[in-house]
């Protein structure tokens, strides 16, 4: 569940049709239904996006989320500066992009305390035997990307990264080809090879993996 602020007006301004009361009510109903029926799952995780005007709100967000039934702390992030994300942001949010590093530092500062109130999602997955490490193998020479997961858009189109919103190839579609064929497609293999070697296409612009030392 994404909660960007515990102030209803601020939450509403952070996402289209944002309704904090509806989100918190939904979390409580889901947790109550699970618990009253004696189910073990689902476990409810917390994510969110912070801005310069909400960078100090993470502790309060975690507290309120826990009170309403959230179990796990997954991650928080600033706005994403990737070129595939920038066009979908409201214009009044674009001024936040130069402050990404500042907000990231605030998240790092308060994130550790958050895991004292909510179990880290990574710890839960480790206990359950769920593999969540998807970063693959570094090449040791330059910034690279070796995502080990594939991502499917609602259209069925496959992309090599969750940040890519436009399908790179019409041949990578689960409605037309099975996944094993897509992954063996020469263009798909070539894309993965280039990413692993740090040869980034334009849609990777802004991703932190293109900037790592």
PAPATI-124268 format. One line per 8 residues: number of its first residue (from 1); their letters; for each residue y, x negated, z negated of N, C-alpha, C, CB. Coordinates in pm, whole numbers, plus 32768, in hexadecimal, padded with zeros to 4 digits. Last residue first. Glycine has a CB too. Layout:
N
NUM = A = Y X Z Y X Z Y X Z Y X Z  ...
END
This chain:
213
213 = XXXXXXXX = 81BF 74AD 8390 81C8 741D 83AC 8141 73E7 83DA 81F8 73CF 832F  81E7 75E9 843E 81AE 759B 83D1 81AE 7506 83F4 811E 75CA 83B2  8240 7686 8508 82A4 7634 84C4 826A 75DD 8457 830E 768A 848B  8187 772C 8567 81C5 76D4 85CB 8224 7672 858B 820F 7726 8635  8149 77BF 848B 80E8 775C 84B6 811F 7700 8522 806A 77A0 84E9  8210 7878 846D 8216 7803 8417 81B4 7798 8444 81FA 782A 8387  829F 78EE 859F 8230 78EE 8542 8232 786D 84F0 81AB 78FD 858D  8366 78C8 865D 838C 78FA 85D9 831C 78F9 8574 83C1 7983 85E7
205 = XXXXXXXX = 82A1 790A 8776 8321 78D6 8744 8346 7917 86BF 8391 78EE 87AB  81C6 7971 87EC 81B2 7931 8769 8235 78FF 872C 8151 78BC 8777  8204 79C7 88E7 81FA 7A2D 8880 81DF 79F3 87F5 818E 7A8F 88A3  8200 78DF 898B 8280 7913 8959 8271 7977 88E8 82CC 7953 89C9  80E6 7814 8912 812C 7867 8975 81AA 78A3 8939 80CF 78D6 89AA  80AE 76C8 88A3 80CD 7751 887F 8114 779C 88F0 8123 7753 8802  7FD4 75F0 886E 801A 7615 88E9 8039 76AB 88DE 7FC3 75F5 896C  7F36 7599 879D 7FC6 75A0 8789 8015 75BA 8807 7FF6 7522 874D
197 = XXXXXXXX = 7E29 75A6 87BD 7E69 7527 87DF 7F01 752B 87D3 7E43 74FE 886A  7DF4 76AC 8785 7DBD 7647 872D 7DFD 75BF 8744 7D27 763D 873F  7E6F 7725 8860 7EA6 773A 87DA 7E74 76CE 877A 7E80 77C6 87A5  7DC2 76D1 892E 7E4E 76A7 892D 7E8C 76B6 88A2 7E9E 76F7 8993  7CD4 7752 88E0 7CD7 76C0 88ED 7D67 768D 88E6 7C95 7694 8971  7D1F 7860 88F0 7CF9 7828 886F 7D00 778F 8871 7C6B 7855 8849  7D49 7868 8A09 7DB5 7886 89AB 7D98 784B 8923 7DCA 791E 89A0  7C4A 7830 8A66 7CB6 77D3 8A85 7D2D 77E9 8A28 7CE2 77E3 8B17
189 = XXXXXXXX = 7BBE 7910 8A0D 7B98 788B 89DB 7C08 7826 89F3 7B16 785C 8A1D  7C41 79CF 8AAB 7C48 79D7 8A19 7C27 794E 89DC 7BE8 7A43 89E3  7BFF 797B 8BAB 7C8C 797F 8B84 7C9C 7985 8AEC 7CD2 79F7 8BC6  7AE4 7995 8BA8 7B23 7910 8BB7 7BB7 790F 8B8E 7B18 78E3 8C47  7A48 7A56 8AAF 7A9E 7A59 8B25 7AE6 79D2 8B32 7B05 7ACF 8B1C  79C6 7A65 89C5 7992 7A04 8A24 79E4 7A00 8AA5 7901 7A22 8A44  7A46 7B33 8949 7A51 7AAF 890D 7A1C 7A40 8968 7A07 7AAC 8889  79F5 7C04 89F1 7A82 7BDF 89E9 7A91 7B51 89B3 7ACF 7C43 8990
181 = XXXXXXXX = 78E3 7C11 89BD 7911 7BEA 8A42 79A3 7BBE 8A40 78FE 7C5D 8AA5  78E2 7C62 88B4 78A3 7BE2 88D5 78CE 7BB2 895F 780A 7BEF 88CE  795B 7D60 88C1 79A3 7CF0 8885 7967 7C6A 88AC 79A3 7CFE 87EF  7933 7E05 8A03 790B 7DEA 8978 794F 7D6B 8946 7870 7DDC 896D  7A33 7EAC 8ABC 79D7 7E3C 8AB0 79AF 7E2A 8A1F 7A15 7DBA 8AE8  7AC9 7F93 8AAE 7A93 7F6B 8B30 7A2B 7EFC 8B27 7B02 7F3E 8B89  7B1E 7FB8 89B3 7AEF 8030 89F9 7AAC 800C 8A7D 7B64 808F 8A12  7B7F 7EC5 8961 7AFB 7EEE 892F 7AC6 7F6C 8973 7B03 7F05 889A
173 = XXXXXXXX = 7C12 7DDC 8A33 7C1A 7E64 89FF 7B8E 7E96 89DC 7C5C 7EC2 8A66  7C81 7CFF 8AD8 7C56 7CF7 8A4D 7C64 7D81 8A0B 7CA9 7C8C 89FF  7CEC 7D1B 8BD0 7C5A 7D0D 8BC9 7C26 7D09 8B39 7C2E 7C90 8C12  7DFB 7D13 8BC0 7DBD 7D97 8BCB 7D26 7D92 8BC2 7DE6 7DD8 8C4E  7E85 7C32 8AD0 7E33 7C43 8B48 7DF7 7CCF 8B4C 7DC2 7BD8 8B4D  7F2F 7C40 89F2 7F40 7BD3 8A52 7EF4 7BE8 8AD5 7F14 7B52 8A14  7FCD 7D63 8979 7F4D 7D26 89A2 7F62 7CB8 8A0A 7EEF 7D90 89DA  80C4 7D3C 8889 80AF 7D5D 8916 802F 7D18 8944 8129 7D31 896F
165 = XXXXXXXX = 80CC 7CD9 878D 80D1 7D6A 879C 80BD 7D99 882B 8154 7D9D 8769  8051 7BEA 86BC 8068 7C06 8749 805E 7C9C 875F 8002 7BBA 87A3  8007 7BC1 85BB 8096 7BC4 85D6 80B5 7BEC 8666 80D3 7B3E 85B7  7EFA 7BA6 85AB 7F31 7C27 8582 7FC6 7C32 859F 7F18 7C3D 84EE  7E60 7B0C 86C3 7EB4 7AFF 864C 7EF1 7B87 862B 7F23 7A95 8662  7DDE 7B2E 87B2 7DAD 7AC3 875A 7DFC 7AB6 86D9 7DAF 7A40 87A3  7D96 7C88 87FA 7DF1 7C16 87FD 7DB9 7BAC 879D 7E83 7C41 87D5  7D15 7D96 88B9 7CFC 7D29 885B 7D67 7CBD 886C 7C6F 7CEC 8871
157 = XXXXXXXX = 7D4D 7EF1 88D2 7D67 7E6B 8906 7D56 7E04 8897 7DF4 7E62 8943  7D3F 7FE5 8866 7CC0 7FA2 887E 7CD1 7F17 88B5 7C6D 7FF3 88DD  7E2A 8056 881C 7E01 806C 88A6 7D76 8034 88C4 7E65 802E 8904  7E5B 7FF2 8725 7E2B 807C 872D 7DF8 809E 87B9 7E98 80DC 8705  7DD8 7E9F 873A 7E45 7F00 8735 7E0B 7F8C 8740 7EAD 7EE6 87A6  7D17 7DC1 8683 7D16 7E2D 86E4 7D8E 7E87 86CE 7C93 7E7E 86DB  7CDF 7C6A 8662 7D2D 7CDD 8638 7D2D 7D44 86A7 7DBD 7CB4 8612  7BFA 7B7D 85D8 7C38 7BBD 864C 7C7B 7C3C 8619 7BCF 7BDB 86BF
149 = XXXXXXXX = 7C02 7A4F 8514 7BF1 7ADE 8524 7C24 7B09 85AC 7C3B 7B2B 84B4  7C45 794B 8505 7BB8 7968 851A 7B9C 79FE 8525 7B66 792D 84A9  7D4A 788E 858A 7D25 790E 854E 7C93 792D 856D 7D81 7980 8581  7DC4 778A 859A 7D36 77A0 85B4 7D08 781E 856B 7CE2 7725 8588  7ED4 76DD 8607 7EA9 7760 85D7 7E17 7773 85FE 7F03 77D2 8612  7FA0 75BF 85A8 7F43 7607 85FE 7F20 768D 85BF 7EC4 75B5 8618  805B 7496 85A6 8052 7522 857F 7FF6 756D 85DF 80DE 7564 857C  7F7C 7378 85D6 7FFB 73C0 85E9 7FEC 744E 85B5 8025 73C0 867F
141 = XXXXXXXX = 7E8F 72FC 857A 7EF1 72B1 85C9 7F7A 72F4 85CD 7EBE 729E 8655  7DD1 7398 8500 7DF4 7319 84C2 7E5E 72C9 850A 7D7E 72C7 84B6  7D7A 7491 8540 7D53 7424 859C 7D7E 739B 8568 7D90 743B 8626  7CDD 7566 844C 7D52 7520 8481 7D26 74AF 84DD 7DA8 74E8 840E  7C13 7682 847B 7C12 75F1 8468 7C92 75B2 849E 7B98 75B4 84AE  7C54 77C3 83E2 7C0A 7769 8438 7C1B 76D6 8416 7C32 777E 84C2  7CCC 788F 8357 7D22 782B 8394 7CD8 77C2 83E6 7D70 77E6 832A  7C69 7959 82BF 7C63 796B 834F 7CAA 78FC 839C 7C9D 79EF 8375
133 = XXXXXXXX = 7BCC 79BC 81A6 7C0C 7947 81E2 7BFB 794F 8278 7BD0 78C2 81AA  7B32 7A89 8147 7BB8 7AAA 8178 7C01 7A33 81B3 7C09 7AE5 8107  79FD 7B0F 8114 7A42 7A97 8144 7AC9 7ABE 817F 79EC 7A4C 81AD  7982 7B9C 7FF8 79CA 7BBC 8074 7A18 7B41 80A0 7A29 7C37 8062  7906 7B9D 7F03 78C5 7B59 7F73 7902 7B79 7FF9 7836 7B7B 7F76  7988 7C03 7E2F 793B 7C62 7E7E 78F0 7C1F 7EF2 7996 7CCE 7EB4  7A13 7B26 7DD2 79AF 7B65 7D7B 7952 7BC1 7DC9 79F3 7BB3 7D0C  7ABE 7B01 7EAB 7A5E 7A99 7E88 79EE 7AD3 7E31 7AA4 7A25 7E3F
125 = XXXXXXXX = 7B58 7BE8 7E9D 7B02 7BD2 7F12 7A98 7B67 7EF6 7B57 7BAA 7F8D  7BDE 7BB9 7DA9 7B86 7C2D 7DB9 7B24 7C18 7E2C 7BD9 7CAD 7DD1  7C73 7ADA 7DEE 7C0E 7ACF 7D86 7BAA 7B42 7D8F 7C4F 7ACD 7CFB  7D1D 7B45 7EB1 7CC1 7ADA 7ED7 7C52 7ACA 7E6F 7D0C 7A56 7EE9  7DB6 7BF9 7E21 7D57 7C2D 7E83 7CF2 7BC3 7EAB 7DA1 7C62 7EFF  7DDC 7BC3 7CC6 7DF6 7B96 7D4E 7D8B 7BCB 7DAE 7DFD 7AFC 7D53  7E13 7CD7 7BEE 7DB4 7C71 7C1E 7DD9 7C46 7CAB 7D22 7CA7 7C1A  7F4E 7CF4 7B51 7EEF 7D28 7BB3 7E92 7CB8 7BDF 7F39 7D66 7C2D
117 = XXXXXXXX = 7FCB 7C5C 7A8F 7FC5 7CED 7A7E 7F5E 7D2D 7ADA 804E 7D2A 7A97  7FBA 7B5F 7AE5 7F93 7B75 7A5B 7F87 7C0A 7A3D 7FF7 7B34 79FB  8023 7B5B 7BE0 7F91 7B55 7BD6 7F5F 7B5F 7B46 7F5D 7AD6 7C15  8131 7B4D 7BB1 80F9 7BCC 7BE0 8062 7BCF 7BD0 811E 7BE4 7C71  815E 7A46 7B7B 8162 7AA5 7B0B 8123 7B2A 7B33 81F3 7ABB 7ADC  8153 79E7 7C81 80EF 79BC 7C20 80EA 7A1A 7BA9 810D 792F 7BF0  8234 7A55 7D00 81AE 7A7E 7D26 8143 7A5A 7CC2 818C 7A43 7DA8  832B 79EF 7CC6 82FD 7A62 7C77 826D 7A8B 7C95 8357 7AD7 7C90
109 = XXXXXXXX = 8340 7911 7D74 8367 7906 7CE8 8328 7975 7C94 8400 790A 7CDB  82FD 7975 7E6C 82A7 790F 7E2F 82C2 7904 7D9A 82BC 7888 7E74  83DA 7A1C 7E90 8354 7A56 7E89 82F3 79F3 7E48 8321 7A7C 7F16  84A5 795F 7E9F 84A6 79C3 7E33 841D 7A02 7E22 850F 7A2F 7E50  845B 78DA 7F88 845D 7891 7F09 845C 78F1 7E93 84D8 7835 7F02  8480 79A6 8043 83FA 796E 802E 83F3 7923 7FA9 83D3 7910 80A3  8593 79C1 803F 8542 7A2E 8009 84B4 79FD 7FEF 8540 7AA6 806B  85D6 78C7 80B8 8609 78EC 8033 85B2 7958 7FF4 869C 791B 803C
101 = XXXXXXXX = 855E 78DC 81B3 8530 7875 8154 855E 7894 80C6 8565 77EB 817E  85EF 79B3 8227 855F 79BA 8213 852F 7956 81AA 8516 79A3 8296  86F4 79CE 8273 86D9 79BF 81E4 8644 79C1 81C2 8720 7A2D 8197  8711 7A06 837E 8731 797D 8352 8711 7963 82BF 87C3 7960 836A  86C4 7B1F 8371 866A 7ABA 83A9 8691 7A2B 8383 8668 7AC6 843F  877E 7BD9 8322 8724 7BA1 82BC 86D3 7B2A 82F1 86C6 7C0D 828A  87FA 7C41 83FB 8844 7BDD 83AE 87F1 7B9D 8340 88BD 7C1B 8372  8753 7D0E 844C 8748 7C8C 848E 8793 7C1E 8445 877A 7C96 851C
93 = XXXXXXXX = 8777 7E08 83E5 871D 7DAE 839C 871F 7D1F 83D4 868E 7DE3 83A0  880E 7E9A 8491 884D 7E74 8412 87F4 7E1D 83BC 8874 7EF0 83C6  875E 7ECE 8562 87C6 7E68 8573 8804 7E3D 84F0 8832 7E9B 85CF  8605 7EE4 8504 868B 7F21 8511 86F6 7EB4 8517 86A7 7F82 849C  850A 7E35 85BF 8556 7E45 8545 85D9 7E8F 8561 8573 7DBD 8504  8491 7E00 86AE 8472 7E80 8670 84BF 7E98 85EF 83DD 7E8A 8655  84DC 7CFF 8705 850D 7D74 874F 84F2 7DF9 870A 84CF 7D77 87D6  8453 7C53 8643 84E4 7C64 8641 8512 7CE0 868D 8525 7BE9 867B
85 = XXXXXXXX = 8340 7C3B 867D 836D 7C97 8615 8401 7CB6 8620 8350 7C5C 858D  8319 7B7E 873C 82DC 7C01 8753 8309 7C68 86ED 8244 7BF5 8751  838F 7A9B 86D5 83D3 7ADF 8745 8398 7B67 8762 83CC 7A89 87C1  838F 7A8C 856F 834D 7A7B 85F1 8391 7ACF 865C 82B9 7AA0 85E6  83F8 7AA6 8471 8453 7A78 84DB 8411 7A67 8563 8490 79F7 84B2  83CF 7BB4 839C 8385 7B56 83F1 83DE 7B29 8464 8302 7B97 8426  8467 7BCA 825B 845B 7BF7 82E6 8417 7B8A 8338 84E6 7C19 8321  838A 7B49 815A 840E 7B6D 818D 83FB 7BAB 8218 846D 7AEF 8194
77 = XXXXXXXX = 8276 7BD7 809B 82AC 7B83 8105 833E 7BA7 811E 8259 7B90 8186  815C 7BDC 7FBE 81E0 7C0C 7FE7 8219 7BA8 804B 823F 7C20 7F6C  8004 7C3D 7F85 806C 7BDF 7FAF 80F0 7C28 7FC6 8042 7B94 802F  7F49 7CBA 7EB8 7F25 7C71 7F32 7F91 7C0D 7F59 7F0D 7CD3 7FA5  7EC7 7D1C 7D90 7F41 7CE3 7DCB 7F19 7C91 7E44 7F8F 7C8C 7D63  7E1E 7E4D 7D3C 7E1F 7DC4 7D6D 7EA8 7D9C 7DA0 7DB7 7DB2 7DDA  7E38 7F58 7CE3 7DDA 7EFD 7CA1 7DF5 7E6A 7CC0 7D4E 7F1F 7CC9  7F10 8068 7C9B 7EF1 7FF5 7CF0 7E9E 7F91 7CA2 7F74 7FB3 7D26
69 = XXXXXXXX = 7F5E 813C 7BF4 7ED2 812E 7C1A 7EAF 80BD 7C77 7EA7 81A7 7C56  8059 814E 7B8A 802F 81BB 7BE1 7FA1 81A9 7C19 8090 81C9 7C53  807C 8063 7AFF 8080 80E1 7AB5 804C 8156 7B08 810F 80FE 7A87  8082 7FAE 7BD5 8010 7FB0 7B78 800A 8033 7B2B 8019 7F3A 7B16  817C 7FEA 7C42 8102 7FFC 7C92 8087 8004 7C38 80F2 7F89 7CF7  8225 7F9C 7B72 821E 8029 7B99 819F 8045 7BEA 829A 8050 7BEB  81F1 7E83 7B71 81DE 7ED6 7AF9 81CC 7F69 7B1D 8255 7EC5 7A97  8239 7E36 7C73 81AE 7E25 7C46 8193 7E7E 7BCD 8192 7D92 7C23
61 = XXXXXXXX = 834A 7E6E 7C6D 82F4 7EB0 7CCF 8262 7EAA 7CA1 8303 7E6F 7D5A  839F 7DBC 7BA7 83A8 7E4B 7B8E 8351 7E9A 7BF0 843A 7E7A 7B98  836F 7CC0 7C27 832E 7CE2 7BA8 832F 7D78 7B8B 8372 7C99 7B35  8415 7CDC 7D1A 8383 7CD5 7D1E 8342 7CF6 7C98 8358 7C4B 7D4B  8528 7CD7 7D27 84E8 7D53 7CFC 8450 7D4C 7CF4 850E 7DC0 7D58  85C2 7C11 7D8F 85A3 7C07 7CFF 8553 7C7F 7CCC 8624 7BFC 7CAF  85F1 7C55 7E97 859D 7BE0 7E7C 8578 7BD0 7DE9 85E4 7B64 7EAB  868C 7D18 7F00 861B 7D44 7EAD 85C5 7CCF 7E80 85C5 7DA8 7EFA
53 = XXXXXXXX = 874C 7CA9 7F9E 877A 7D08 7F38 8708 7D3F 7EE3 87C4 7D7A 7F7A  86B5 7C11 804B 870C 7BCB 7FED 873B 7C29 7F7F 8784 7B8F 8036  8571 7CB4 8046 85ED 7C8C 8087 8644 7C43 8021 8637 7D07 80C4  840C 7CD5 8072 8484 7CC9 8021 84F9 7C93 8075 846B 7C6F 7FA8  82F9 7DA0 80AA 835D 7D4A 80E7 83D8 7D4A 808F 837F 7D78 8177  81A3 7DB0 802D 822B 7DDD 8041 8281 7D75 8085 8268 7E02 7FBD  8077 7E29 7F8D 80BF 7DCD 7FE3 814F 7DFD 7FEC 807C 7DC3 8071  7F61 7E64 7EC2 7FF3 7E6C 7ECF 8026 7E00 7F2C 8037 7E60 7E45
45 = XXXXXXXX = 7E31 7F28 7ED4 7E7D 7EAB 7ED4 7F10 7EC2 7EEF 7E44 7E4C 7F39  7D30 7FCC 7E3A 7DB3 7FDF 7E76 7E05 7F60 7E66 7DFD 8058 7E37  7BE3 7FFD 7E8E 7C41 7FB5 7E3A 7CC7 7FB5 7E83 7C10 7F22 7E1B  7B3B 813B 7EC4 7B80 80C2 7EF0 7BCD 807F 7E7F 7BDE 80E3 7F63  7A1E 80DA 7DF6 7A81 80C0 7E5E 7AC5 8142 7E86 7A40 807D 7EDA  7981 814B 7D36 79B0 80C2 7D22 7A21 809E 7D82 793B 8060 7D33  7999 8296 7CAF 7988 823A 7D20 79BD 81AE 7CFC 79D0 8270 7D9D  79AC 8368 7BFE 7958 82F7 7BDA 793F 8296 7C4C 78D6 8329 7BA8
37 = XXXXXXXX = 7A5A 8431 7C26 79D8 843F 7C68 797B 83C9 7C4C 79EB 844E 7CFD  7B39 83D6 7BA4 7AF8 844F 7B71 7A70 8468 7BB0 7B51 84C7 7B87  7B7C 82F6 7C43 7B4E 82E5 7BB9 7B06 8360 7B84 7BC3 82C3 7B60  7BC6 8360 7D3E 7B5E 82FA 7D33 7B24 82F7 7CA5 7B97 826F 7D58  7C96 840B 7CEE 7C1F 8441 7D32 7BAA 83E0 7D27 7C3E 845F 7DC6  7D4E 8353 7C84 7D13 83BA 7C2E 7C93 83F2 7C6C 7D77 842B 7C15  7D90 82BC 7D69 7D51 827A 7CF7 7D0D 82E0 7C9C 7DB9 8229 7CA7  7E03 8389 7E07 7D8F 833E 7E37 7D45 82FD 7DC2 7DB9 82D3 7E9D
29 = XXXXXXXX = 7EDB 83DB 7D67 7E72 843B 7D8C 7DF3 83F3 7DB9 7EA5 8498 7DFD  7F73 82ED 7D5B 7F3C 8329 7CE1 7ECB 8389 7D00 7FAA 8371 7C94  7FB5 82CB 7E6A 7F68 8265 7E23 7F25 82A1 7DA8 7FC2 81EE 7DFB  804E 83B2 7E96 7FD3 839C 7EE0 7F79 8334 7E9E 7FF2 8370 7F6D  8128 8384 7DEE 80D1 83F7 7DD6 804B 83E6 7E1C 8115 8479 7E07  8197 82A5 7E6C 8162 8298 7DE4 8106 830C 7DC0 81D5 8291 7D7F  81DE 8319 7F67 8183 82A6 7F5F 8144 829C 7ED5 81CD 8224 7F81  8292 83E1 7F1C 8217 8405 7F64 81B0 8395 7F5B 8236 8424 7FF7
21 = XXXXXXXX = 835D 8349 7EA8 8314 83AB 7E58 8290 83D0 7E9A 8369 8429 7E41  83BC 82B6 7F87 8379 8273 7F18 8328 82D4 7EC4 83DF 822C 7EC0  83C0 82CB 80C7 83C7 832C 805A 8377 82F3 7FE5 838F 83BA 8087  8448 826F 81F9 8413 823F 817A 842A 82A4 810A 8451 81B9 8155  8483 8291 8306 844F 8303 82BA 8414 82D9 8234 83E6 834D 830C  8460 8137 8343 847B 81BC 837A 8438 8229 8326 844B 81C4 840B  84CA 8065 8232 8466 808C 8294 8483 8118 82C5 83D7 8083 8259  859B 8034 8187 854C 7FC0 81B3 84E5 7FE2 821E 8505 7F83 813D
13 = XXXXXXXX = 8618 8112 8129 8662 80C3 818B 860E 8052 81C6 86DF 8089 814C  8566 8171 806D 857A 81BF 80E7 85C1 816E 8153 85CB 823D 80C8  858A 80B1 7FA4 850A 80BC 7FE9 851B 8104 806E 84A3 8105 7F92  868D 80F5 7F57 8673 8071 7F90 85F0 8071 7FDD 8671 8005 7F23  865F 81F5 7EF0 86BC 81E2 7F60 86A5 815D 7FA5 874D 81EB 7F2E  85A1 81C6 7E1D 8582 821B 7E92 85DD 8204 7F09 8588 82AC 7E6A  8546 8095 7D9D 85B9 80ED 7DAB 85A5 8141 7E29 863F 809C 7DB2  847D 7FE8 7DAF 8464 805C 7D5A 84DE 80B7 7D53 843B 802F 7CCC
5 = XXXXX = 841E 7F61 7EEE 8480 7F70 7E82 8456 7FE7 7E2E 8511 7F82 7EBB  8346 7F53 7F94 83AE 7EEE 7FA5 8418 7EF3 7F39 83EF 7EFF 802B  81FB 7F75 7FA7 826B 7FA3 7F54 82D5 7F36 7F57 823E 7FC4 7EC0  80DF 7FCE 8050 815B 7F7F 8059 81C7 7FC0 8005 8189 7F70 80EB  7F8A 7FAC 8000 8000 8000 8000 807C 7FA7 8000 8000 8060 7F86
END
